[in-house]
Amino acid sequence: MKVLKQQWFLLALTLVVVLGMVLCPWLAPLTEYRQLRSGIVGLVMFLMALPLPLGAFLRAIHRPQAALLASFINLGLAPLLAWPFVNLLGPQLGGGLAIALAVPCTLSTAAVWTRRAGGNDVTALMVTILTNLMCVIATPLWLWFLTSRIITDFSLGEQIQRLSWLVLLPIGLAQLARGWPRLANFATRRKTMLGVGSQIGVLYIVFLGAIQSALAWRTGQGDSAWQWAIVLGLIPTAHLGLFFLGLWLAKSLRLDTPDQRAVAISGSQKTFMIGAEVGLTLGLSILPLLIYHLFQLFADTLLADRLRGKDQSPG
């Protein structure tokens, strides 16, 4: 029972992926309700942003070096890792890989995992806010640059406008709502409950992505084994590479140890909801993004515990 309580999300994630792929012929109409999907994405973004204490971000703005470094790694360097492979992998997997590496830091886990590692969670919070605000421009620009040869109907202006509604508006409304002290206190106290609500929304979007990917395979748009081998090898390499690059750069710049760990974690973590919405809108596979998201949950748990263990080891 304890395992079920702790791992319910991963078990549910596996279930919705399997159901979506197996039942895709009957569930295909669900992928056509774009307004419902966008509404759920906006709601999840609102729920994720509601517990974020923007005041802590503003108080820490006088020491932005670590947050700027992590943001540069997350939105400046990470997308370049997809560049040599996008055309090779084709529209579905190549576009999906580009999305996975061009989205911002996750709202839900970066600060939590940074805290678990003994890092500066305020820095991680700054990275989360900065990259999510910047992604409205940066993510569409990267996708245009990376996928222009394989996606002919990509509209840069439309994607910027869409992300403005789905990212900036919910985050802004959430922070305005925190201006009501009772609601801010409720969000702080009920952070876990709000997180569960967000995860349920994530499960629905994963469900739609599994249906769409299975439909593509059934219509002959699936990808070959060697393409999947590249993706499955590249995603862990990219995440771990970004993680250790963040540690090395932060150490080279002589940042404090807590900030080094914050840079490593927040610089390498990627959000799911924004990328999933973009992928579903463009008709691309969101499976590379899902694989990245799952890998970072497992890998960063082990890495965070290892970093925290260094503090507790003698000498």
N, C-alpha and C positions, 0 to 999 in steps of 0.2 A: 504493500500500500504506500510505503514511504517513497519507493522508486517511482510509482505512478504519479504521486504528487509532485515530485521534483522534475520528472522527465515527461510530463503530460504533453508539453508543446511539441517536443521532438516526435513523440508517438503519434500525435494528431497530424503533424506535418507529413509523416510517412503515409498515414492513412489517406489523407486528402489527395496526395500525389498519385497513389495507387488507384483510388476511386476515379479520379479525374481522367486518368489514362485508359482505364478499363471501360468506363461508361461514357466515353467521349461522344459516341454517335448519338446518344440520347440527351446528353447534356450540352451539346453544341449551342443551342439557343441562348444559354446563359452568357456566352461571350459577346452577345450583341447588345447587351444593356450597358452601354458605355457611361451613361449618366449615373446609373446606380454604382458602377465601379468607381467612377471619379468621386462620387459622394462619399463612398466608404474610405477611399484613400485620404480625402480631405479630413474626414472625421478622425481617422487614425493619426494623422499628423497633428491634429488639434489635441488629442488625448496624450500623445507623446510629448508635446510641447508644454502642456498645462503644468506639469510638476517642475519644469525647468526654472530655477531661480535666476531670472535675468539680472537681479541686483548683484549677485556674486560675480557675474560676467563683467558688469560695469565697474565693480570695485577692483577687479584684477586687470583692468585694461592698461594700467600703467606698466605692467610687465608682460608685454605681448610676444616676446621673442619665441618662446616655446610653442605657443599657439600658432603663430605665423609659420614657423618651420613645419609643424605637423600639417597645417592646411596646404602648404606648398607641396608636400609629399602626397597628400591625399588627392588633391585636385589638379596638381601641376605635373607630377611625375608618374603617378599610377596609370593614367590613361595611355601614356606612351608605351607601356608594356604590351598593350594590345595591338599597337600599330603594325608590327611585322606579320601578324597572324590574321588580321581581319579579312583581307582578300583571299588568303589561303583557305580559310574556314568557310567562306561563303556567307550569304545573307543571314541565314538563321543563326548558326553558331557564332559566326564572326561578328554579326551585329549584337548578339547577346553578350559576347565577351566584351565588346566595346562598352556596352551599357554597364556591365558589372564593374568595370574599372573606372568609369567616368562619373559615377554617382558620388554623393558626398558621404561624410561620416555618419554613422547611425545615431539616431536620437536616443535609442533605447538602452544600449549596452556599453557605450564607450566609457562613460563616467563610472559605471558600475565595475567594469573590468579593471579600469585604472585604479580605482580604490582598492580592489582586491589585490592588485599587484604592489600596493604600498606607494602608488604614484599620486600625483597632484590632480585630483578629480576636477578642480576648478579649471585647470588648463584644458582637460578633456572637454569640459562643458563649453569653453570658449571655441574650441575647434569644431564642436558639433554645431554651434550657432553660426560661426563664420562660414563653414563649408556649405551648410544648408541655405544660407542667404546667397552665397556666391554661385551656387549650383544653378540658379535660375538662368544665369548667362553662361557659366562655364560648361555645364553639362551639354546643352544643345550645341555649343561651339565645338566641343570635342567630338560629339557624335557626327556633326557635319563634316569635320576634318577626317575622321576615321572611316566613315561609311559612305562618303559621297560617291564612291565608285560602285557600290553594291546596292545602294538604296536610292532609286531615282526620284522618288516622290517625297523626299525629306524636306520639310519646310522649317527653316531656322526660326523665322518669326513666330510661326504657330507654336513651336515647342517652347520658346521663351514665354509666350503669353500663357500657355497651358500650365507651365511650372509656376508661374507667378500666382495663378489662382490656387494651385494645389499645394504650394509650399509656403510662399510669403503670407498669403491671406490666413491660413489656419494658425501659423506661428504667431502672426500679429494679433489675431483675435484671442489666442490663448494667453498672450502676455497682457493684453488689455483686460482680460477676465481676471487675471491675478491681481489687478488693482483693487478688486473687492477682497478685503482681508479674509472674510469667512471662506470664500471660495479658494483663496490661496492656501489657507490652512488645511482645508479639506483635501486639496490636491496633494499637499505634502504628506498628510497623514495616510491618504488612500492611494499612494503611488503604486503599490502592488496591484490594487484592484484596477486602476486605470491601465496598468501594464497588461493585465489579463485581457481587458477589453480591446487594447491595441492588437494583441496577439491573435484574437479571434478574427479581427479584420484582416490581418496578415494571412491567416489560414484561408480565408475566402479568396484573396487575390492569388495565392499559390494554387488553389483549386482551379481557378480560371486559367492560369498559366499552364497547368498540367493538361487541361482539356485542349487548349490551343496547340500545344506542342504535339499531343497525340494525333490531333486532326491533321497537322502538317505531315507527320510520318505516314498516315494512312493515305494521303493524297500524293505520295511519292516525293515529298520535299524533305525527307529525313536526311540525316547526315551519316557519313560512312564511319566505320570503326576507327580508321586512322585519324579522322578529324576529332572524334571523341577522345582518343588517346592524347592528342595534343592539349585539348581543353582540360582533361583530368590531370595532366601533368603540369600545365601552366598555372592553373588557379592556386594550388598550394604553394608553388614556387613564388608566384607574385605576392601572395599575402605574407609569407615568411620573409621574402626579400625586402618588402616595404617595412615590415616590423623591425628587422635587424638594421636596415639602413637608417631608420629613425633613431634607434639607440646609438648607432655609431656617430651620426651627424650631431645629435644632441650632446653626446659626450665630447666630441671634437670642439664644439662651441662652448664647452665648459658650463653647460647648464646643470642645475642641481639634479641629483639622482631622481627625486620624485617627478621632476619635469621630463627627464630622459624617458622614464617609463610611460608618462602620459603621451609624449610624442610618438613612441613606438606603437602604442595601442590605438590611439585616435588617428594617427597617420595612416594606419593600415586597414582599419575597419570601414566597411561600406554598408550603407543603408539598403534595405530591400524594397520598401514601399514605392519610393520615387522611381527606381529603376524598373520595377514591375509594371507600373503604370505606363512608363514610356515604352517598354517592350511590347506590352499588350496593344497599345495604340498603334505602334508601327508594324504590328504583326510579326514580331521577332520572338525567338525563344528566350524565355526567362530562366531556363534551366542553368546556364552558367552563373547567373546571379544567385540562384538558389543554392548551388553548390558552394559558391564563395561564402555565402551567408552561413551555411551549416559548418563549413570548415573553420571559419573564424570563431564560431561558438566553441568548438572543441579545442582548437589549437590555442586560443587565447586563454582558455581556462587553465590549460597545462602551463603555458608560458607565464601567466600571471602568478600562479602558485609557485613556480620556480623562482621568479624574481622576489616574491615575498619571502621565500625560504632563505634567500641570501641574507636578509635582515636578521633572521633568527638563528643563523648558523654561528657558532663560536668563532671569534677572531674576525 
